[in-house]
Amino acid sequence: MKKLITQNHIFKIVIEEDKPHGYHIWCPSLPGCHSQGTTVEEARKNIIEAIEGYMESLIANKKSLPKIGQKEIWVEHFNIPMPEKIKLPI
């Protein structure tokens, strides 16, 4: 496979645990660009391959890159006190 990339671009990715299969990973700025892996490292490697395939498809179909930054996803963790009466799964 010939590398056609002439400049670097930063893509945001989202990784979520997908029990019992491992991890689901996707690139929000590239619609439909998803992958998975049994480990986080494998999922990261697989999304890079998926992004490269996405770019090759754009070139083959003479399409341009979708507008980056239309959709932002932020993931944060919050500690929220819960009433003792509510039973949370452990």
LOFI-945866 format. One record per residue: residue number from 1; x, y, z of N, C-alpha, C, O in turn. Coordinates in steps of 0.2 Angstrom, whole numbers, plus 5000, padded with zeros to 4 digits. Layout:
N
{r NUM,{X,Y,Z},{X,Y,Z},{X,Y,Z},{X,Y,Z}}
...
//
This chain:
90
{r 1,{5004,4994,5000},{5000,5000,5000},{5004,5006,5000},{5009,5007,5004}}
{r 2,{5003,5010,4995},{5007,5017,4995},{5005,5022,4999},{4999,5023,4999}}
{r 3,{5009,5025,5003},{5007,5030,5007},{5006,5037,5003},{5011,5039,5000}}
{r 4,{5000,5040,5004},{4999,5046,5000},{4998,5052,5004},{4997,5057,5002}}
{r 5,{5000,5051,5011},{4999,5057,5015},{5005,5061,5015},{5011,5059,5016}}
{r 6,{5004,5068,5014},{5009,5073,5013},{5009,5078,5019},{5014,5082,5019}}
{r 7,{5004,5077,5023},{5004,5082,5029},{5001,5078,5035},{4997,5074,5034}}
{r 8,{5002,5080,5041},{4999,5078,5047},{4993,5081,5048},{4992,5087,5047}}
{r 9,{4988,5077,5051},{4982,5080,5053},{4980,5077,5060},{4981,5071,5061}}
{r 10,{4977,5080,5065},{4975,5078,5071},{4968,5076,5071},{4964,5080,5070}}
{r 11,{4966,5070,5072},{4959,5068,5073},{4958,5066,5080},{4962,5062,5083}}
{r 12,{4952,5068,5083},{4950,5066,5089},{4947,5059,5088},{4943,5058,5084}}
{r 13,{4948,5055,5093},{4945,5048,5093},{4942,5047,5100},{4943,5050,5105}}
{r 14,{4937,5043,5100},{4933,5041,5106},{4934,5033,5107},{4933,5029,5102}}
{r 15,{4936,5032,5113},{4936,5024,5115},{4932,5023,5120},{4931,5027,5125}}
{r 16,{4928,5018,5120},{4923,5016,5125},{4924,5008,5126},{4925,5004,5121}}
{r 17,{4923,5006,5132},{4923,4999,5134},{4917,4996,5131},{4912,4999,5132}}
{r 18,{4918,4990,5128},{4912,4986,5125},{4912,4979,5128},{4915,4975,5124}}
{r 19,{4910,4978,5134},{4911,4972,5137},{4906,4967,5134},{4900,4969,5132}}
{r 20,{4907,4961,5133},{4914,4958,5134},{4919,4957,5129},{4924,4954,5129}}
{r 21,{4917,4961,5123},{4921,4961,5117},{4928,4965,5117},{4932,4963,5114}}
{r 22,{4929,4970,5122},{4935,4974,5122},{4933,4981,5122},{4930,4984,5126}}
{r 23,{4935,4985,5116},{4934,4992,5116},{4931,4994,5109},{4934,4991,5104}}
{r 24,{4927,4998,5109},{4924,5001,5102},{4928,5008,5102},{4928,5012,5107}}
{r 25,{4930,5010,5096},{4933,5016,5095},{4931,5019,5088},{4930,5016,5083}}
{r 26,{4930,5026,5088},{4928,5029,5082},{4931,5036,5082},{4933,5039,5087}}
{r 27,{4930,5039,5076},{4933,5046,5074},{4927,5050,5073},{4924,5049,5067}}
{r 28,{4924,5054,5077},{4918,5058,5076},{4918,5063,5070},{4913,5064,5067}}
{r 29,{4924,5065,5068},{4924,5069,5062},{4924,5066,5055},{4924,5069,5050}}
{r 30,{4925,5059,5056},{4924,5055,5050},{4918,5050,5050},{4919,5045,5053}}
{r 31,{4912,5052,5048},{4906,5048,5048},{4907,5041,5046},{4909,5040,5040}}
{r 32,{4905,5037,5050},{4906,5030,5049},{4912,5026,5050},{4913,5020,5049}}
{r 33,{4917,5030,5052},{4924,5028,5054},{4924,5025,5061},{4926,5028,5065}}
{r 34,{4923,5018,5061},{4923,5015,5068},{4928,5009,5067},{4929,5006,5062}}
{r 35,{4930,5006,5073},{4934,5000,5073},{4933,4997,5080},{4929,5000,5084}}
{r 36,{4937,4992,5082},{4936,4989,5089},{4943,4986,5090},{4947,4985,5086}}
{r 37,{4944,4983,5096},{4950,4979,5098},{4949,4976,5105},{4944,4978,5109}}
{r 38,{4952,4971,5106},{4951,4968,5112},{4955,4971,5118},{4954,4970,5124}}
{r 39,{4960,4976,5116},{4963,4980,5121},{4963,4987,5118},{4962,4988,5112}}
{r 40,{4965,4992,5122},{4965,4999,5120},{4970,5000,5115},{4969,5003,5110}}
{r 41,{4976,4997,5116},{4981,4997,5111},{4979,4994,5104},{4981,4997,5099}}
{r 42,{4976,4989,5104},{4974,4986,5098},{4968,4990,5094},{4968,4991,5088}}
{r 43,{4964,4993,5098},{4959,4997,5096},{4962,5004,5092},{4960,5006,5087}}
{r 44,{4967,5006,5096},{4970,5012,5093},{4974,5010,5086},{4973,5014,5081}}
{r 45,{4977,5005,5086},{4980,5003,5080},{4975,5002,5074},{4976,5004,5069}}
{r 46,{4969,4999,5076},{4964,4997,5071},{4961,5004,5069},{4959,5004,5063}}
{r 47,{4960,5009,5073},{4957,5015,5071},{4962,5019,5066},{4959,5022,5061}}
{r 48,{4968,5018,5067},{4973,5021,5062},{4972,5018,5055},{4972,5022,5050}}
{r 49,{4972,5011,5055},{4971,5008,5049},{4964,5010,5046},{4963,5011,5040}}
{r 50,{4959,5011,5050},{4952,5013,5047},{4952,5020,5045},{4949,5021,5039}}
{r 51,{4956,5025,5048},{4957,5031,5045},{4961,5031,5039},{4959,5035,5034}}
{r 52,{4966,5028,5038},{4970,5027,5032},{4965,5024,5027},{4966,5027,5021}}
{r 53,{4961,5019,5028},{4957,5017,5023},{4951,5022,5021},{4949,5022,5015}}
{r 54,{4949,5026,5026},{4944,5031,5024},{4947,5036,5020},{4944,5038,5015}}
{r 55,{4953,5038,5021},{4957,5043,5016},{4958,5040,5009},{4957,5044,5005}}
{r 56,{4960,5034,5009},{4961,5031,5002},{4954,5030,4999},{4954,5031,4992}}
{r 57,{4949,5029,5002},{4942,5029,4999},{4940,5036,4996},{4937,5037,4991}}
{r 58,{4942,5041,5000},{4940,5048,4998},{4944,5050,4992},{4941,5053,4987}}
{r 59,{4951,5048,4991},{4955,5049,4986},{4952,5045,4980},{4951,5048,4974}}
{r 60,{4950,5039,4981},{4948,5035,4975},{4941,5037,4972},{4940,5037,4966}}
{r 61,{4937,5040,4977},{4931,5043,4975},{4931,5050,4973},{4925,5053,4972}}
{r 62,{4937,5053,4973},{4938,5060,4972},{4933,5065,4976},{4930,5069,4974}}
{r 63,{4933,5063,4982},{4929,5067,4987},{4934,5071,4992},{4940,5069,4992}}
{r 64,{4932,5076,4995},{4936,5079,5000},{4935,5077,5007},{4929,5074,5008}}
{r 65,{4939,5079,5011},{4938,5077,5018},{4932,5081,5021},{4931,5087,5020}}
{r 66,{4928,5077,5025},{4922,5081,5028},{4925,5087,5032},{4930,5087,5035}}
{r 67,{4920,5092,5033},{4922,5098,5037},{4924,5095,5044},{4920,5092,5048}}
{r 68,{4930,5097,5046},{4932,5095,5053},{4929,5100,5058},{4929,5106,5057}}
{r 69,{4927,5097,5064},{4925,5101,5069},{4918,5103,5070},{4916,5107,5074}}
{r 70,{4914,5100,5065},{4907,5101,5065},{4904,5098,5072},{4899,5101,5074}}
{r 71,{4907,5093,5074},{4904,5090,5080},{4910,5089,5085},{4915,5085,5084}}
{r 72,{4909,5091,5091},{4914,5091,5096},{4911,5086,5102},{4905,5086,5103}}
{r 73,{4915,5081,5104},{4913,5077,5109},{4918,5078,5115},{4924,5077,5114}}
{r 74,{4915,5079,5121},{4920,5080,5127},{4918,5074,5132},{4912,5073,5133}}
{r 75,{4922,5071,5135},{4921,5066,5140},{4924,5068,5146},{4930,5069,5146}}
{r 76,{4920,5068,5151},{4923,5070,5158},{4920,5065,5163},{4915,5062,5162}}
{r 77,{4923,5065,5168},{4921,5061,5174},{4919,5065,5180},{4923,5070,5181}}
{r 78,{4913,5064,5183},{4911,5068,5188},{4910,5063,5194},{4907,5058,5193}}
{r 79,{4912,5066,5200},{4910,5062,5206},{4903,5066,5209},{4904,5072,5211}}
{r 80,{4898,5062,5209},{4892,5065,5211},{4889,5061,5217},{4888,5055,5217}}
{r 81,{4888,5065,5223},{4885,5061,5229},{4879,5058,5227},{4874,5061,5225}}
{r 82,{4878,5052,5229},{4871,5048,5228},{4868,5047,5235},{4871,5046,5240}}
{r 83,{4861,5048,5235},{4858,5046,5242},{4859,5039,5243},{4859,5034,5239}}
{r 84,{4860,5037,5250},{4861,5030,5252},{4856,5025,5250},{4857,5019,5249}}
{r 85,{4850,5028,5249},{4844,5024,5247},{4845,5021,5240},{4841,5016,5239}}
{r 86,{4849,5024,5236},{4849,5021,5229},{4855,5016,5229},{4861,5017,5231}}
{r 87,{4853,5010,5226},{4858,5005,5226},{4861,5005,5219},{4858,5004,5214}}
{r 88,{4868,5006,5219},{4872,5006,5212},{4875,4999,5211},{4877,4996,5216}}
{r 89,{4875,4997,5205},{4879,4991,5203},{4886,4992,5205},{4889,4997,5204}}
{r 90,{4889,4987,5207},{4896,4987,5208},{4900,4983,5203},{4906,4982,5203}}
//
